[in-house]
Amino acid sequence: MVTLTTKARPPWQDAHFIGGHPVLDLTNTVFDRNHPAEDGELLKDLSDVLTWCASAGLTEAVPALPEDPAGGLVREVRAVREQAWAVFSAIAHGRAVPPDPFGALLERAGRGVRAGQVKQTGAAPGRFTADWTAPDGIPAALSLLVIDAVFTLPHDRIRACGRCGWLFLDSSRGGRRRWCSMSVCGNREKARRHRQSRTRH
């Protein structure tokens, strides 16, 4: 299983990396899954994508890429994110991996491997190097990470936050973690219930 050390770089914060795996953190780069906001996109531009990759521990330095005036790279990374979310949201809710998004991830990863933008360095799918300076290499590498995570993460420990819908790997001893973050969604839910109980009385 891929284990990477996160080191949040602006504009990212440690609170953006609560998923327990970079693929789950990628799916959480929207403000709220359960209640989508008009300005809820966190991957707004190329700089956001590149600093996220470095913050997630995928590369040691922020990749240097030419400008992306048409926004093609950002759209591709968002597509990977949404396909990853479709896959792991299904897993979190006890459903089978949906074939369309999973197939699209396999195809994108395959294109990157054929183009030499992603190269395997070991026996396991998660052992690879990527050309982070190649625009197409980033979505290909992220797609390969998602595929690896599907086969290596324990499906019975993938959870969706009961409040915002962010995905996370439940590593708690009892396997009963309900919130992406107790300090954020957990406390907000407790406050909501407290308000409800007061209005009933």
C-alpha positions in Angstrom: 0.0 0.0 0.0 1.3 3.5 -0.8 2.1 5.5 2.3 3.1 9.1 1.7 3.9 11.9 4.1 1.9 15.1 3.7 3.4 18.5 4.1 0.8 21.1 3.4 1.9 24.1 1.3 -0.2 27.2 0.8 -3.0 27.5 0.0 -3.4 24.0 1.4 -3.7 23.2 5.1 -3.3 20.1 7.2 -7.1 20.0 7.4 -7.3 19.2 3.7 -5.4 16.0 4.3 -7.5 13.9 6.6 -8.3 11.1 4.2 -5.5 8.8 5.3 -4.4 8.2 1.7 -3.6 10.7 -1.1 -6.4 9.3 -3.3 -9.0 10.0 -0.7 -7.6 13.4 -0.1 -7.9 14.1 -3.8 -11.6 13.2 -3.7 -11.9 15.8 -0.9 -10.7 18.8 -2.9 -14.3 20.2 -3.0 -15.7 22.1 -0.1 -18.7 19.8 0.7 -19.8 16.7 -1.1 -23.3 16.5 0.5 -24.2 20.1 0.1 -22.3 21.4 -3.0 -21.6 25.1 -2.9 -21.3 27.3 -6.0 -17.7 28.3 -5.0 -16.9 24.9 -3.5 -14.1 24.0 -6.0 -10.7 23.8 -4.3 -8.7 22.9 -7.5 -9.3 26.3 -9.2 -6.2 26.6 -11.3 -2.9 25.1 -12.2 -1.1 26.4 -9.1 -3.7 24.6 -6.9 -3.1 21.3 -8.7 0.7 21.6 -8.5 0.9 22.7 -4.8 -1.6 19.9 -3.9 0.6 17.3 -5.5 3.6 18.5 -3.5 1.5 18.8 -0.3 0.2 15.3 -0.7 3.8 14.0 -0.8 3.6 12.8 -4.4 6.6 14.9 -5.3 9.2 16.6 -3.2 9.0 19.9 -4.9 6.2 21.8 -6.6 6.4 20.8 -10.2 7.4 23.4 -12.7 5.0 23.4 -15.6 4.2 26.0 -18.3 1.0 27.9 -18.0 -2.2 26.1 -18.7 -4.2 28.8 -20.4 -7.0 26.5 -21.7 -7.2 24.8 -18.3 -6.9 21.3 -19.9 -4.6 19.9 -17.1 -6.9 21.2 -14.4 -10.0 19.7 -16.1 -8.2 16.4 -16.5 -7.2 16.3 -12.8 -10.7 17.2 -11.8 -12.0 14.3 -14.0 -9.6 11.9 -12.2 -10.9 13.3 -8.9 -14.6 12.8 -9.8 -13.9 9.3 -11.1 -12.0 8.4 -7.9 -14.8 9.8 -5.9 -17.4 7.7 -7.8 -15.3 4.6 -7.1 -14.6 5.2 -3.4 -18.0 6.6 -2.6 -19.5 3.4 -3.9 -17.1 1.4 -1.8 -17.9 3.5 1.3 -21.6 2.7 0.8 -21.0 -1.0 0.3 -21.6 -1.0 -3.4 -19.6 -2.6 -6.2 -16.9 -0.5 -8.0 -18.7 1.2 -10.9 -17.2 0.1 -14.2 -17.4 3.4 -16.2 -15.2 5.6 -13.9 -12.9 2.7 -13.1 -12.5 1.9 -16.7 -11.7 5.5 -17.5 -9.0 5.5 -14.8 -7.5 2.4 -16.3 -7.4 3.9 -19.8 -5.8 7.1 -18.6 -3.2 5.3 -16.6 -2.5 3.0 -19.6 -1.9 6.0 -21.8 0.6 7.4 -19.4 2.5 4.2 -19.1 2.6 3.8 -22.9 3.9 7.4 -23.3 6.6 6.8 -20.7 5.1 9.4 -18.3 4.6 6.8 -15.6 7.2 4.0 -15.1 6.9 1.1 -12.7 9.8 0.7 -10.3 8.8 -2.4 -8.4 6.5 -5.4 -8.4 3.5 -3.7 -6.8 1.3 -1.2 -8.8 2.0 1.5 -6.2 5.7 1.5 -6.9 6.2 3.8 -9.8 7.9 7.1 -10.8 6.1 9.8 -12.7 7.2 12.7 -14.9 5.6 15.5 -12.9 6.9 18.0 -15.4 4.7 16.5 -18.2 1.1 17.8 -18.1 -0.3 14.5 -19.1 1.8 12.7 -16.6 0.0 14.1 -13.6 -3.5 12.8 -14.4 -1.9 9.5 -15.5 0.0 9.1 -12.2 -3.1 10.1 -10.1 -5.1 7.5 -12.1 -2.6 4.8 -11.3 -2.6 5.8 -7.6 -6.4 5.4 -7.6 -6.2 2.0 -9.2 -3.6 0.9 -6.7 -5.7 2.1 -3.8 -8.8 0.1 -5.1 -6.8 -3.1 -4.7 -4.8 -2.2 -1.5 -7.0 -0.2 0.8 -9.4 -2.2 3.1 -12.8 -1.6 1.6 -14.5 -2.2 4.9 -12.7 0.8 6.4 -13.5 3.4 3.7 -16.0 5.9 5.2 -17.9 8.9 4.1 -18.3 11.7 6.6 -21.8 11.8 7.9 -21.9 15.6 7.5 -19.9 16.8 4.5 -19.4 13.5 2.6 -15.6 13.7 2.5 -14.0 10.3 2.3 -11.5 8.8 4.7 -9.8 5.6 5.8 -11.1 4.7 9.3 -8.0 3.5 11.2 -9.7 3.8 14.6 -9.5 0.7 16.8 -13.2 0.1 16.8 -13.8 1.2 13.2 -16.5 3.6 14.3 -15.2 6.9 13.1 -18.1 9.0 11.6 -16.6 12.4 10.8 -13.8 13.6 8.5 -12.7 15.6 11.5 -14.0 15.7 15.0 -12.9 19.3 15.3 -14.8 20.4 12.3 -17.8 18.3 11.2 -18.0 16.4 14.5 -18.3 19.6 16.6 -20.7 21.2 14.1 -23.0 18.1 14.3 -22.9 18.2 18.1 -23.8 21.9 18.0 -26.7 21.2 15.6 -28.0 18.5 17.8 -27.7 20.7 20.9 -29.7 23.4 19.1 -32.4 20.9 18.1 -32.7 19.6 21.7 -33.1 23.1 23.0 -35.8 24.0 20.5 -37.8 20.8 21.5 -37.8 22.0 25.1 
